[in-house]
Amino acid sequence: MEHPPMTAVPQPGGLATRVSDRFYLVPSMHFPAAVGGAFAVEFARFLDQTDGVDQSERLFDLLSAFALNFDCQWVSYGSISFNQKGLKAVRRDPAVLLKFPEEWQERYFEMGYDRIDPIIKTCRTRADAFRWSEVYNDVSTTEDERRVFDEAATFGLRSGISVPLHGPDRSLAIMSFAQARNGELQNGTVPYLLFAALHFHLKVTRLANSSCIESDPALSPREIECLSWIARGKSSWEIGQILEISVDTVNFHVKNVLRKMDTSSRTAAAVNAIRLGII
């Protein structure tokens, strides 16, 4: 039985190189022989739809719609950066974008799975797309790491692939496509998802670099408190009990946080706050 998981949701650096909107930095990988098939048509449509789009969230919506052609209803994207001392927060990086079950996102961070996620570990040493089942069945994967896969499956993330996207300064972005059923994507379909991930990553990285946003969002002490408890998986009611304020007051602060951090997701706001060193 296959046990796919979630892919971590980290963060950072962009590609400093100038790239075109089509295929760039593509290694010696080729599309399957049946290029004229339905998937090729959909891929060409995806490229056309993303031309001129200058909003990361809109690009992510288009990518998510494309992934549905492969029965991948769950998609996540984020990037991390490493220095000699380990993880490093980088200010000018693409946003964390998630389309995973909200309940799994909360569970993932509540349990600290971002610290043991085998997808992150694998992406650090791989350059090619890989199936989650490969990692699950690898003899080097620990039981704790397999638990991430097993529990993710209970939230509907039953199979999928991840695409490592390496950049300069040891930066690493991770794109994951997940299915709600057991099974494997056919070899001939994986290159389409890989190239779609690369195309998306380079476009959002260029957008992030061009914006040159270097300052952190100006959050109040109370907003930071609420955000830190969100990162620990707490609900508005639970935060209210902890801080001894009303649920309405908590939601007011959270709404301000989402506005200042330009996101509609509480989890994504918490992830970005951790990345930026705010919490």
C-alpha positions in Angstrom: 0.0 0.0 0.0 1.4 3.4 -0.9 1.9 6.0 1.8 2.4 9.5 0.3 2.7 12.5 2.5 2.8 16.1 2.5 5.7 18.1 1.4 7.2 20.6 3.6 6.3 24.2 3.3 9.4 26.2 3.7 10.7 29.3 2.0 13.4 31.6 0.3 15.7 32.8 -2.2 15.0 33.5 -5.8 17.0 33.0 -8.9 19.1 35.9 -9.8 19.5 34.9 -13.4 17.4 36.5 -16.1 15.2 34.0 -17.8 12.6 33.9 -20.5 9.0 32.9 -20.1 9.3 29.6 -21.9 11.9 26.8 -21.3 15.0 27.8 -19.5 17.7 26.0 -17.6 16.2 22.7 -18.7 18.6 19.8 -18.4 18.9 16.9 -20.9 15.3 15.8 -20.2 12.8 15.2 -22.9 9.1 15.0 -23.1 7.6 11.6 -23.8 7.3 10.4 -27.4 3.6 11.1 -27.6 4.1 14.9 -27.4 1.0 15.4 -29.5 -1.3 13.9 -26.9 -3.8 15.5 -24.6 -1.3 16.3 -21.9 0.9 18.2 -24.4 -2.1 20.2 -25.4 -3.0 21.1 -21.8 0.6 22.0 -21.1 0.7 24.3 -24.0 -2.5 25.9 -22.8 -1.0 26.3 -19.3 2.0 28.2 -20.8 -0.3 30.4 -22.8 -2.5 31.2 -19.8 0.5 32.2 -17.7 1.9 34.6 -20.3 1.8 38.2 -18.8 0.4 37.1 -15.4 2.2 39.0 -12.7 0.5 37.7 -9.6 1.9 34.7 -7.8 -1.5 33.6 -6.5 -3.0 33.7 -10.0 -0.1 31.7 -11.3 -0.6 29.2 -8.6 -4.3 28.9 -9.4 -3.4 28.2 -13.1 -0.8 25.6 -12.0 -3.4 23.9 -9.7 -5.9 23.7 -12.5 -3.2 22.2 -14.8 -2.4 19.6 -12.1 -6.0 18.4 -12.1 -5.3 16.9 -15.6 -3.2 14.4 -13.7 -5.7 13.8 -10.9 -3.5 15.9 -8.6 -6.0 17.9 -6.5 -3.4 18.9 -3.9 -0.5 21.2 -4.7 2.1 23.0 -2.4 5.0 25.3 -3.1 7.6 26.9 -0.9 11.3 27.5 -0.7 14.1 27.1 1.9 17.6 28.3 2.0 20.6 26.9 3.7 23.9 28.3 4.9 26.8 26.6 6.7 24.9 26.8 10.0 21.7 25.3 8.5 18.5 27.0 7.7 18.6 30.7 6.7 15.7 33.1 6.3 15.9 35.1 3.1 13.8 38.2 2.7 13.3 38.4 -1.1 11.7 35.0 -1.9 8.5 33.7 -3.4 5.5 33.3 -1.2 4.5 30.0 0.4 1.5 28.8 -1.6 -0.5 25.9 -0.3 -3.5 23.9 -1.6 -3.4 21.1 0.9 -6.2 20.2 3.3 -6.4 22.9 6.0 -6.7 20.2 8.7 -3.5 18.6 7.5 -1.6 21.9 7.4 -2.6 22.6 11.0 -1.6 19.1 12.1 1.7 19.3 10.2 2.9 22.3 12.1 1.3 21.4 15.4 3.3 18.2 15.4 6.5 19.8 14.2 6.6 17.6 11.1 8.5 20.4 9.2 11.5 19.3 11.3 11.4 15.7 10.1 9.6 15.8 6.8 11.4 13.3 4.6 10.5 15.2 1.5 12.7 18.1 2.6 15.6 15.8 3.4 15.3 14.1 0.0 15.0 17.4 -2.0 18.3 18.6 -0.5 20.2 15.8 -2.3 18.0 15.2 -5.4 17.8 17.2 -8.6 15.0 15.2 -10.3 11.3 14.8 -9.5 10.6 11.7 -7.4 7.6 9.8 -6.2 6.7 9.8 -2.5 6.6 6.0 -2.5 10.3 6.0 -3.4 11.1 7.9 -0.2 8.7 5.8 2.0 10.3 2.6 0.8 13.9 3.8 1.0 15.8 1.9 3.7 17.3 5.2 5.0 13.8 6.6 5.8 13.2 6.3 9.5 9.9 5.2 11.2 9.3 8.8 12.4 9.7 10.0 8.9 7.3 7.3 7.6 4.8 8.5 10.2 4.6 11.8 8.3 3.6 9.9 5.2 1.2 7.6 7.0 -0.6 10.4 8.8 -0.8 12.6 5.6 -2.6 9.7 3.9 -5.3 9.8 6.5 -6.0 13.4 5.5 -6.3 12.4 1.8 -2.7 12.9 0.6 -2.2 9.3 -0.6 0.3 9.5 -3.4 2.2 12.1 -5.3 5.5 13.5 -6.5 7.8 16.3 -5.4 10.1 18.5 -7.5 13.3 19.9 -6.1 14.1 23.3 -7.6 17.6 24.3 -6.7 18.9 27.8 -7.1 21.9 30.0 -6.2 23.2 30.4 -2.6 22.1 26.9 -1.8 18.4 28.0 -2.1 15.9 25.2 -2.6 12.2 25.4 -3.6 9.9 22.4 -3.4 6.8 21.8 -5.5 4.6 18.9 -4.6 1.6 17.4 -6.5 -0.6 15.0 -4.5 -3.4 12.7 -5.3 -6.3 11.6 -3.1 -6.0 8.0 -4.2 -3.4 5.2 -4.0 -1.5 4.7 -7.2 1.5 6.0 -9.2 1.7 8.7 -11.9 2.8 7.2 -15.1 6.4 7.9 -16.2 5.2 9.7 -19.3 3.2 12.2 -17.3 5.9 13.2 -14.7 7.9 15.4 -17.1 4.8 17.6 -17.7 4.5 18.3 -14.0 8.2 18.8 -13.6 8.3 21.4 -16.4 5.2 23.1 -15.1 6.8 23.4 -11.7 10.0 24.8 -13.2 8.0 27.3 -15.3 6.0 28.4 -12.3 9.0 28.7 -10.0 11.0 30.8 -12.4 8.1 33.2 -13.0 7.2 33.7 -9.3 10.9 34.0 -8.4 11.4 36.8 -11.0 8.3 38.5 -9.6 9.6 38.3 -6.1 13.0 39.6 -7.1 11.5 42.5 -9.1 9.4 43.6 -6.2 12.5 43.9 -4.0 10.4 43.8 -0.8 13.1 43.9 1.9 11.1 45.1 4.9 9.1 42.9 7.2 5.4 43.6 7.6 4.8 46.0 10.6 3.0 43.7 13.0 1.9 44.8 16.4 3.0 42.9 19.5 -0.5 41.4 19.9 -0.6 40.4 16.2 2.7 38.6 16.6 1.4 36.8 19.7 -1.7 35.6 17.8 0.5 34.6 14.9 2.8 32.6 17.1 -0.1 30.6 18.5 -1.5 30.0 15.0 1.9 28.5 14.1 1.4 26.1 17.0 -1.9 25.0 15.6 -4.2 26.9 17.9 -7.7 28.0 17.0 -9.1 31.5 17.5 -11.0 30.2 20.6 -7.9 28.6 22.0 -5.8 31.7 21.4 -8.5 33.8 23.1 -8.3 31.6 26.2 -4.5 31.7 26.3 -4.3 35.5 25.9 -7.5 36.2 27.9 -9.1 38.1 25.1 -12.4 37.5 23.1 -12.6 35.4 20.0 -13.7 38.5 18.1 -10.6 40.3 19.2 -8.4 37.4 18.1 -10.1 37.3 14.7 -9.6 41.1 14.4 -5.9 40.8 15.0 -5.6 37.8 12.6 -7.5 39.7 9.9 -4.9 42.5 10.2 -2.1 40.0 10.0 -3.5 38.5 6.8 -3.9 41.9 5.3 -0.4 43.0 6.2 1.1 39.8 5.0 -1.0 39.8 1.8 -2.4 36.3 2.2 -5.8 34.7 2.9 -4.3 31.7 4.7 -3.6 31.6 8.4 -1.1 28.8 7.9 0.7 30.5 5.1 1.0 33.7 7.2 2.5 31.7 10.1 5.0 30.0 7.7 6.1 33.3 6.2 6.4 34.8 9.7 8.7 31.9 10.7 10.7 32.3 7.5 11.1 36.1 8.1 12.1 35.6 11.7 9.1 37.5 13.0 8.2 34.5 15.3 
